[in-house]
Amino acid sequence: MLTLPPSVRIHLAVEPVNLRMSFRGLSGLVRQRLQEDPLSGHLFCWLNRRRTMMKILFHDRTGYCIFYKRLSRGSFQLPSVPEGATQVRLDAGELALILEGIDLNSARRRLRHRRQYAG
């Protein structure tokens, strides 16, 4: 399970990208496509066209880090995406479920109190 502080936001890009890109290319996509600051410390997730590979880019105050996962079988299942959206905001639990291969559309979320953060 991922343990991230609540201040860290997780952005999942809806459009697939060429995952041969590395730090410079992905940070450029964060600025251009997602209109975000790649140095913010937030996580930016990208999938390939077949959704069999995912890269997560983040900056940890000393430099960029990339987490890269390639599935042996199957594909990553995206949560429901609003019409025209370029990205979906996730929480750490949702990202962990996606990385484990669980379809969020068929999973049920129990009702809980959820603090709304500004920003």
N, C-alpha and C positions, 0 to 999 in steps of 0.2 A: 504494500500500500504506500502511496506517495504521502509524505508529510510535508506540506507547504504551509507557510503562514497565511492567514486570511487576506493579508495585504497583497499577495501575489495573484495576479489575474492570469487566466489561461485563455488564449485566443486560438481557435482552430480555424484555419483558412478553409473556405468552402471550395475554391477553385484548385484543381490539382496543379502541381508544379513538377519541374524536372529536378529530381532529387540528387542529380550529380552536382548541384550547386553546393558550395560550402559556406563558410562564415560570411564572406563579403556579399555573395549573391543573395543569400537568405535575409541578411540584414537590410539589403536594398529593397527586397520585396516587402519587408515589414513596413518600411517607410512609404513605399509607393502604393502597394495594394491595400494594406491595412490601416494606413495613416496613423501609425503608432511609432513610438521611440524604441528602437531595439536595445538601448542602453538602460531601459527602465527597470530591469530585473524581472519583468513578467515573462511568461512562457509563450512562445509562438510555435504552433504546431502546423506542419505541412504534410500532405499526403501525395502519393503519386497517382496517376490516372486510374490504375487498377485497384488502388487502395490496399496494396499488399505491403507497402513500406511507409513509415512515418519518421520524420525528423522533427525534433523539438529544439529550438534555438532559445538560449537565454544568456544574459550577461550577469556575472556574479561579482561585479565591482573590480575584478582583476583581469577579466577577459571574457571572451565568448566561449560558450560550451554548447556542444551538440549532443543530443541523445538520439540514437538512430535505431529503429527496430524494423526488422523484416520478418514477416510471418512465413512459416513453413507451409501452412495450408490456410485457405480461407482469406477473408479480407476484413479490414477494419470497418465497422458499422458506424456511420455518422448519426448523430442525434437529428431530430427534425430541424430543418433549416427554414427560416422565414423567407418568403419570396423576395428576391433581389438582394439578399444579404451577402456580404463578402466574407463574413466571419461569424463564428458562433462562440459565445463565451461559455466556458465550462468551469466546474469546480474540480478540485483535486480528486474527489471520488468518481466523478464521471470520466475523467481522463484515465484513471486506473482501470475502470471497467472497460473502456474502449481498448486500452492496451492489452487487456486480458481476453479480448475477443467477444465480449458480451454486447448484444444488441440492445441499445438504450431504448429503442422504440417499443420493444416487447417487455422490458423490465418495468416494474411498478415502483414508484417512489411513494414511500409512506409519508403522511402529513407530519411536518415538523416545523418548529419555529425556526425561521431563517432570518438572520440579521441582514438588513439591507445596507450596503456600503455605498457611500457617495463616490462617484468617480467613474 
